[in-house]
Amino acid sequence: MLDSNMERILERYERYSYAEKQLAAPQPESHESWTLELVKLKARLEILERNHKHYRGEDLDTLSIKELQNLEHQLDVALKHIKSKKNQLMYESISQLQKKMLTEQYMRQDKALQEQNNQLAKKVKEKEKAIADQQQKLDHKQDNEFTSPYVLSIPLQAACIIGSTSKDDEGTQNHNHGTSTSVSSWMIHNMN
């Protein structure tokens, strides 16, 4: 077991020392590849700078008709993309503003409806209270009328005929003595 641990330690040491030697040693191939990469990047940068000037409308004297047409086509395509993006952003902005306006409008309408609802509820409560007050007064008045001896005696006296005389269909007089519940036709007529 001790031997296997020692072997692993030695293997790791050799790997790390080899990797360190590779990094420390200058490699001629690597230096040449970096130099070549630098030249490619400089050439690419020059092309990009020249194209950028052309897109801005500068240094167009050196371009041929075909190159100018190609540049014009590229600018047209780019302009279409720019307009499309601008229109999309404007549409989104308008849509958001419309949603915001509708939300605010709904909130104002909701607030106005809530105020109207509160006013109507207040009026309904006032009407209910007035009706309840009227009903209470009416009930109180009716209670007073039923308990008053004068109110009850007047209709009973009018309905009762004591010792009255009446004529029947043949013209003979009938005398009623005592209490009678019949009412003469002329009394009913006058009551209506």
C-alpha positions as CSV (number, residue, x, y, z in Angstrom):
1,M,0.0,0.0,0.0
2,L,2.8,2.3,0.7
3,D,4.4,1.6,-2.6
4,S,1.2,2.5,-4.5
5,N,0.9,5.8,-2.7
6,M,4.5,6.6,-3.5
7,E,4.0,5.7,-7.1
8,R,1.1,8.0,-7.5
9,I,3.0,10.9,-5.9
10,L,5.9,10.3,-8.3
11,E,3.5,10.2,-11.3
12,R,2.0,13.5,-10.3
13,Y,5.4,15.0,-9.8
14,E,6.5,14.0,-13.3
15,R,3.3,15.3,-14.9
16,Y,3.5,18.7,-13.3
17,S,7.2,19.0,-14.0
18,Y,6.8,18.1,-17.6
19,A,3.9,20.6,-18.0
20,E,6.0,23.3,-16.3
21,K,8.9,22.6,-18.7
22,Q,6.5,22.9,-21.7
23,L,5.3,26.3,-20.5
24,A,8.7,27.7,-19.6
25,A,10.5,26.6,-22.8
26,P,10.1,29.0,-25.7
27,Q,8.5,27.3,-28.7
28,P,9.5,28.7,-32.1
29,E,6.3,27.4,-33.7
30,S,4.2,29.2,-31.2
31,H,5.9,32.5,-31.7
32,E,5.5,32.2,-35.5
33,S,1.8,31.3,-35.2
34,W,1.3,34.4,-32.9
35,T,3.0,36.6,-35.5
36,L,0.9,35.2,-38.3
37,E,-2.3,35.7,-36.2
38,L,-1.3,39.3,-35.5
39,V,-0.8,40.0,-39.2
40,K,-4.3,38.6,-40.0
41,L,-5.9,40.6,-37.3
42,K,-4.2,43.9,-38.6
43,A,-5.4,43.2,-42.1
44,R,-8.9,42.5,-40.9
45,L,-8.9,45.7,-38.8
46,E,-7.9,47.7,-41.9
47,I,-10.8,46.2,-43.9
48,L,-13.3,47.0,-41.2
49,E,-12.0,50.6,-40.9
50,R,-12.2,51.0,-44.6
51,N,-15.8,49.6,-44.8
52,H,-16.8,51.8,-41.9
53,K,-15.6,54.8,-43.8
54,H,-17.5,53.7,-46.8
55,Y,-20.7,53.2,-44.8
56,R,-20.3,56.8,-43.5
57,G,-19.9,58.0,-47.1
58,E,-16.1,58.7,-46.9
59,D,-13.3,57.6,-49.3
60,L,-15.8,56.5,-52.1
61,D,-13.5,57.7,-54.9
62,T,-11.5,54.5,-54.9
63,L,-14.6,52.3,-55.3
64,S,-15.8,50.9,-58.7
65,I,-19.4,51.0,-59.9
66,K,-20.0,47.4,-58.9
67,E,-18.5,48.1,-55.4
68,L,-20.7,51.2,-55.1
69,Q,-23.8,49.2,-56.1
70,N,-22.8,46.5,-53.5
71,L,-22.4,49.2,-50.9
72,E,-25.7,50.8,-51.8
73,H,-27.4,47.4,-51.5
74,Q,-25.9,46.7,-48.1
75,L,-27.0,50.2,-46.9
76,D,-30.5,49.6,-48.3
77,V,-30.7,46.2,-46.4
78,A,-29.3,47.9,-43.3
79,L,-31.8,50.8,-43.6
80,K,-34.7,48.3,-44.0
81,H,-33.6,46.5,-40.8
82,I,-33.3,49.8,-39.0
83,K,-36.7,51.0,-40.1
84,S,-38.2,47.7,-39.2
85,K,-36.7,47.8,-35.7
86,K,-37.8,51.4,-35.3
87,N,-41.3,50.6,-36.3
88,Q,-41.4,47.6,-34.0
89,L,-40.2,49.7,-31.1
90,M,-42.7,52.5,-31.9
91,Y,-45.5,50.0,-32.1
92,E,-44.6,48.5,-28.8
93,S,-44.4,51.9,-27.3
94,I,-47.8,52.9,-28.7
95,S,-49.3,49.7,-27.5
96,Q,-47.9,50.2,-24.0
97,L,-49.2,53.8,-23.9
98,Q,-52.6,52.6,-25.1
99,K,-52.7,50.0,-22.3
100,K,-51.7,52.6,-19.8
101,M,-54.3,55.0,-21.0
102,L,-57.0,52.3,-21.0
103,T,-56.0,51.3,-17.5
104,E,-56.1,54.9,-16.3
105,Q,-59.5,55.4,-18.1
106,Y,-60.9,52.2,-16.5
107,M,-59.6,53.4,-13.1
108,R,-61.3,56.8,-13.6
109,Q,-64.5,55.1,-14.7
110,D,-64.4,52.7,-11.8
111,K,-63.9,55.5,-9.4
112,A,-66.8,57.5,-10.9
113,L,-69.0,54.4,-10.8
114,Q,-68.0,53.8,-7.2
115,E,-68.9,57.4,-6.3
116,Q,-72.3,57.1,-8.1
117,N,-72.9,53.8,-6.3
118,N,-72.1,55.4,-2.9
119,Q,-74.4,58.3,-3.7
120,L,-77.2,55.9,-4.8
121,A,-76.7,53.8,-1.7
122,K,-76.9,56.9,0.5
123,K,-80.2,57.9,-1.3
124,V,-81.6,54.4,-0.9
125,K,-80.8,54.5,2.8
126,E,-82.4,57.9,3.2
127,K,-85.5,56.7,1.3
128,E,-85.7,53.6,3.4
129,K,-85.4,55.7,6.6
130,A,-88.1,58.1,5.4
131,I,-90.4,55.2,4.5
132,A,-89.6,53.5,7.9
133,D,-90.4,56.8,9.7
134,Q,-93.6,57.2,7.7
135,Q,-94.6,53.7,8.5
136,Q,-93.8,54.2,12.2
137,K,-95.9,57.4,12.2
138,L,-98.8,55.6,10.4
139,D,-98.6,52.7,12.8
140,H,-98.6,55.0,15.8
141,K,-101.5,56.9,14.3
142,Q,-103.5,53.7,13.7
143,D,-102.7,52.5,17.2
144,N,-104.1,55.8,18.6
145,E,-107.2,55.5,16.4
146,F,-108.0,52.0,17.5
147,T,-107.6,52.9,21.2
148,S,-109.7,56.1,21.0
149,P,-113.4,55.6,22.2
150,Y,-114.6,58.4,20.1
151,V,-113.4,57.0,16.8
152,L,-115.0,53.6,17.4
153,S,-118.4,55.1,18.7
154,I,-119.0,57.3,15.7
155,P,-119.2,54.5,13.1
156,L,-121.1,52.3,15.3
157,Q,-123.7,55.0,16.1
158,A,-124.1,55.7,12.4
159,A,-124.5,52.0,11.6
160,C,-127.0,51.3,14.4
161,I,-130.5,52.6,14.1
162,I,-132.5,52.6,17.3
163,G,-136.3,52.9,17.0
164,S,-136.1,53.8,13.4
165,T,-138.9,53.4,10.9
166,S,-138.6,52.1,7.4
167,K,-141.0,51.4,4.6
168,D,-141.0,48.1,2.9
169,D,-141.8,47.6,-0.8
170,E,-145.5,47.8,-0.3
171,G,-145.3,51.1,1.4
172,T,-146.0,50.0,5.0
173,Q,-144.0,51.3,7.8
174,N,-142.0,49.0,10.1
175,H,-140.9,50.1,13.5
176,N,-137.7,48.7,14.9
177,H,-137.2,48.9,18.6
178,G,-133.8,48.2,20.1
179,T,-130.5,47.7,18.4
180,S,-130.4,47.0,14.7
181,T,-127.5,46.3,12.4
182,S,-129.3,47.2,9.3
183,V,-128.5,50.5,7.6
184,S,-130.9,52.4,5.4
185,S,-130.1,52.9,1.8
186,W,-130.0,56.7,2.1
187,M,-127.3,56.3,4.8
188,I,-125.1,54.1,2.6
189,H,-125.6,56.5,-0.3
190,N,-124.5,59.5,1.9
191,M,-121.5,57.5,3.2
192,N,-120.1,56.9,-0.2
